[in-house]
Amino acid sequence: MHYLPNDPVAEEMLGKMGLSSMEDLFADIPEDMRVKRLDLPPGISEVELVRTVDKMMKESRGAGDMPMFLGCGFYDHFIPSAVEYVMSRSELYTSYTPYQPEMSQGILQALFEYQSMMSDILKMDVVNTSMYDYHTAIGEAILMAKRMNHRNVFLLPEIMAREKFQVVENYIRGAGIETRTVPFKDGTMDLDALKGMLTGEVSGVYIENPNILGLFDKGAMEIRSIMESRQVLVVGVNPMTLSIAKPPGDYGADIVVGDVQPLGVPISYGGPTAGIFAVSMKNVRKMPGRIIGATKDAEGRRAFAMTLSTREQHIRRERATSNICTNEALTSIMASAYLASLGKGGFRELGLQLASRGRYLAGRIDELEGFRAPAFAGHFFNEFPVSVDVSVSGLLKECRNRGVLAGYDLSRETDLLEGTFTVATTEMHTNADYEKLLEVLVKSREVLL
């Protein structure tokens, strides 16, 4: 098959589809959402092309060009060189399923170590070798809850990232599951409202700890006690917070989901990452994805093999629990390399530093006229909500123009958080970054008054 330009072939293909031009292929995409064609002169050399595109790229500015305090799921942490070395090994940088264990001991062991480390952090019995991301892990958890108790109503927090709601709705559309939202009160889930919603038709409850505001939900420790034994508690976590926070396995979680991004995975325009999915041993046969196990080979030596895979091609279709075709093996391995490079002591030390930085920065912002930080009372890690007496979108735009990515506008996720934005700090920030943020917040607010 040749790949050279061939107009007659293209015309024949268009004709078969009932189209008259290549532009007709994109007719469904609104004009204002299409990427404009690059303004490049015809027939330029490769060196000229590279020079021209480099010039264009320099007009963009990101986290490496200015202080960045964005969070809301993606965090700019330092990544040790060892992590990049491990992920660059040719035997590891594929996510293809290791069907032949005799040829794949390296990647199988690396994934086994990921499962072991995450199980230790989460205090859960079993962790699979990852889902695609946080959002799809929530969707899979809701489907699994129905497999566990055959009920069709699932409760979600009222304040949650809009995209998570959208992914969940796509996941459950064909499963006959109805979702209902539990109101929030003072920045966390309203437990009194939840008690009234836990009827016999409810399959389970999903709670994020910390939530989209960055606050630890004080009710998370109590939810299991007010639920029926058959109802499923699903907890979403930022794994970095578990360096110092109580793990969900210790307060009754049946399923734990999250994202490995804070653990050594670059922001990279929002992906790829890997979704965390953990369960108790009694429910392992109902979980999606796959599990790597330790065993012995024919000569009695320690070896690793894929011990559970729930995709249709591996077991009888009616017993399949997921149509996940692969996992995010590479980013899972990055997370395990990151945790190994820090060690337990280093992981906890980093967590204490992040929590300390969060409290320091919140206190400094709260001293500024017109700002309140945190906007809701409660405990937080390295991210916290801020309210301000001017337009949040206008404030953040003005801050960006002045060279600081000051935070994330939560009104983009829900109308209930109008006038609130989150600020996240990491070990990457310097004192100079903090001072610049404070200065820019003050000046940007003055412009909008």
N, C-alpha and C positions, 0 to 999 in steps of 0.2 A: 504494500500500500504506500503510495507516494504522498508527500505532504507539501509539494510545491503548489503555489497559487494556480488554480485552474478554473477560470471563469465559467466555461461550459458545464463543468461538474457542479459548481455552486448554483448555477441557474437551474439545472436539472433537479437538484435537491429542493430548491425553493418551490419549483413547480409541483413536486410531489406533495409538498405541504400546503399548496394553495396560496403561496405568498408571491409577491412580485419583486421584493427587494429585501436586502439584509435588514434594513430599518424596520420592516414589518415584524421581524422577530422580537423587537423591543417595544412594540406598540402598547403593551400592557403597563409599561413603566412610565409614570407621569413625567412630563418633560422637565419639570423643575427638580426632579430627583435623579436625573441622569448625569453621569460624570461627563464633563465637557472634554472634548478632544484636546490633547496637548497641542499647544501652539508651537510646533516644531517645523523648521524649514525642511523641504523635501530633499532626500538624497544626501544628508550629512554623514560624515564618517562616524565611526564608533567613538573615537576620542572626543569629537565635538559633542556627540550625544551625551556622553558621561558628564562632560563639563557643564552642559546646559542643564541637565537634570539635577546635578549637585547644587547648582545655583538656585534652582527652584526649591530644593529641599531645605536650604538654609533659611528660607522664609518662614518655615514652620518652627514652632517653639514647643518644647515639652518639658518633662520632668528633669531632663539633664541640663536644661537651659535656664531654669528659674526655680525658686523654692516651690515645692508642691505639697499641699496638705489635703489632697483628695484621698478618699478611702471608699467607704460604702461597698466593700467587697474585694477591692484590689489595693494592695499596699506595697510601697516602695521600700523593701527591706534589703539590707546588704546580703549579697550572695557570695560565699567563700569560693575561691578559685578551685578548690577541690571538687565542688559540685559541677562546675563547668567542665572540668577534666573528665569526671565520671560520665556525664551525659554525652560527651563527644566520642566515647569508645564505640567503635563500629559494631561490636557485638551487642550493644545495648540500645543504640538509637533507632530502633524500629519498634513499632507498637504491634507488629504482626504476632498473632497467637503462636506460642511455642508448642506446636503440635508434636514435635519430635523431641522428647525430653533428653534423649541421648546426645542430641546436637545443641541443646539449649540450657545447659546447667547454669551458665553464668547469669542469664536474664531471669531464669526461674528462681535462683537464689536471691537475686536482687529484689524481685517482687515479693518473695517470702519475707525478706527483711522489712520491706515496706509494711506488709500486713502485721508483722510482729510489733513494730514500733508504734503504728497507729493504734493497735489494740491496747498497748500499754498506756498510751496517752489518753485514750477515750475511756479506758476501763470497760471495754466490751469484749465479749468472747471471740467474735469472728469479724474480720474486716475483709471485704473482697479486694480484688486488685484494681479497683477504681471504676467509677462511672465516667461519663463524658465531662460533667461539670456539676456544680452545686444544684443548678436548676433542675436538671434531669434526675438527679438523685432524689430530690423531693417528690417528683412525679412517680418515680419507681417505688418510693416508700409508701405512697398512698395506694398504689396498686397492690403492693405486698400486704398492706394492712387489710385490704378486702379479702385477699387469699387466706389470711389468718382467721378472720371471724365472719366473713360473708355478709358484711353490712355495707350500706351504700351511701352513707353521709360522712363527710370528713370536715373537720373544723380547722380553719386557717386563721392566723392573726390578721387583724384589720390593717395593721401597718406592716407592709412588706414590699420589697422591690416589685415594681410593676411587671417586669419581665418574668419573675418567678410565677406570678399569677397566670400570665399568658402561657408559659410552658406547662404548668399544671393543668390548665384547661385543655390544652392540646392532648396531654397524656390521658386524661380521664374521659375524653369525649366519647369514646366507643365502649367504655367499661360500665356505663350506667351509674356513675358515682356523682353525687351532688356535693358541692362545697358550700360551706357557710362560714362567715367571718365572725370572729370573736372581737367585740369592741376593745379598744385600749383606753386606759385611764392613767393619767399622770405619767405617760411615757412607757407603760408596760401593759401586759395583757390583764384585762379586768377579770379577776377570778370569780367574783360574785356573778357576773354575767355568764362566765363559762359554766358554773355549776348548774345554772338553769338551762343550758343548752346540751348537757350531757345526757340525752335521752337514749332509750334502748336501741334506736336505729343508727346511732353514731358509731362509726368504725374506729375513729381515732382523732387525735389532736396533734397539730404541728405547732411548735413554739421555737423561736430563735433566741439563743442565749450566748452572746449578746444579740440584741435586735438591731433593726436598721438605724436606730438612733445611736447605736454604740453602747447602749445601757444593758447591764446584766438584768434579766427579768427576775425580780425577787420572788415571783410566784412559781418559777420553774421547779423549785425544790418541793412544792406542795401539790403540783398537779397530779402526780401519780396516786396520791392518797385520796383524791376525790373522784377518780375514774374507776369504772368497773374493771375487774381483772381481765376481761376479754378485750377491752378497748386498748388501742395501741397508742403509746406515747412516742412521737417522733420529735427529736431535738436537733435543731440546726446549730452548728458551732463554727466559730473561727478557731482553728486548731492552735493558733499562736497563743490565744488566751489561756489555753490549758497548761501553759507553763507554770501558772500560779493559781488558776481557778479550779473549782471542783469539777471533775469530769462527769459527763452525763450518765455514765454507767453507774455512778454512785448515788444518783437520785432517781433511778427507776426507768431510764429510757429503754424502750424496746428496740428502737431503730435510731441510729445517729447518722446524720448527713452533714456535709460541709464541703469545703473546697481546700485543696492543698496549696493554693497560690501563695499564701504568706510564708510557706515553708520552702524557700529557695527557688521559686518559679518566677521568672520576670513578668512584669506587667504586660508587655508585648501587645499593645493595642487591645487588651481584653481577652487574650487567649493565645494558645491553648493552655488549659489547666487540667485538673482531674478532680472528679467528684468523689468525696469520701462516702462510703456506705458500710455501716457496721450493724451487727445484730447480735442477739443472744444465741447461744448454741441450740436451744430448743427450736428456734425458727430458721435454722440455717438452710433447710431444704426448701424454704419458700422465698429465699433471697434471690435477686437477680445477679448477673455477672458471673465471675469465676473465682476460684480459690486455688492457690498454690500450696501444696503440702510437702512436708519432709517425710522421706521414706528411706529405703535401702535398695541398692541395686543388686544384681545377681551375685555379686561377689561380697555382699554384706557391707559395702561402703555407704556412707551417708549420701543421699541423692534427693532430688526435688522433682516433683511432677504436678501436673494440673489435676487436682483431685475432685473438683466440682466445676461443671460448666453447664449453665442452664439455657443455652441458646437452642433454638429448634433443631439445628443440624446435629446436635450432640445427643439429644434424648428425644423420646417420643414427643411429637408436637403438642399433644394435649397436656403434657406435663411440663412444658417449657414455661419459665417464669419471665422471660425477657427476650426481646429480639435484638439486644445489643450485639453488634457484629464484631466489635473489638473493644479494647479499653484504652486508657491513656497511659500506657506502660512507661513511656519515657518520662513524663512529668511525675509519675508516681516514684520512679527511681530517683529523680532529682530531689523529691521530698525526703526520701530515705537517706540519700547522701547528705542532705542538709542537716537532718537530725543527728546523723552519725558524726558529722564534723563538729557540731556544737556539744554533743554529749548531754547527759541529764543535767549536770551542773550548769553548763553554759546556756542551755535552754531556759532554765529557771532564772538565771542571772539576767538574760535578755528580757524575759517577761517582767521582772521587777523594774528594769530600766524603762521599759515602754510604759508601764503603769505610772511610774514616777514622772516621766515626761508629759504624759497626758494630764495629770493633775496640775503640774506646773503651768502648762500652757493654758489650760482652762481657767486657772486662777488669774493669769495675766490678762486674758481677754475679758474676763468678768469685770475687771477694774476699769475697762474702757467705757466712756459714756455712750449710752444707747445700746450696749451689748449685754447679753446675759449668757453665762456659760458655767455649768451646763444649763440648757434651757428647761430641762426637767430634772428634778432631784433624783439621785440614784447613783449607784456605783458604775464605773466604767473602766475601760482598759486604756487603750491609746487613742480612742476615738470618742467624740462627745458631741452633743447637739448644741448649737448656738442660735439664739434668737436676736433679732436686731430691729430697730424701729424704722428702717427704710426698706425699700424693695430689695429682696435677697438677690434676685437675678441681676438687678442693676448694680448692686454692690460687688458681686463676684465678677461681673464683666469689667467694672472699673478696676478692680484688683488685678485682673488678668492684663489689662492694658498697662498697668503700672509694674508688671513683671512678677506677679505672684499668683499661683493657682491656690486660692485661699480656702476652698472647701467645695462641698457638693450640695446643690440646692435640692432639698428633700421634697419640695413641691412638684418636682418632676416625677416623683414616685406616687404621691398621694396628695389630694387636696386638703387632707386633714393636717398636713404639716406645713401649710403656707406660712412664710416668714421664718422658716427654720432651715439651717444648713448644718452639715457635720464638718468637723475639722479632725483630721487624723495626723498624728505625728509618729515618726519612727526614729530609729537610731541613726538614720541618714541626715537628720537635721542638726544644724549647728546653732549656737547662740545667735549668730548673725542672722540666720534664717528666721528665728523667732522675732528678733527685733524688727526685721524688715516686714514681716507679716503684720505685726502690731501697728507699725507706722502706716502701712498701706491701708489697713482696715480703717484707721482714723481718718485718713485723707479721703478715701473713697466714700465714706459715710458723709463727710462734709460736702462733697460735690452733690450728693443726692438730697440734701436737706432743702 
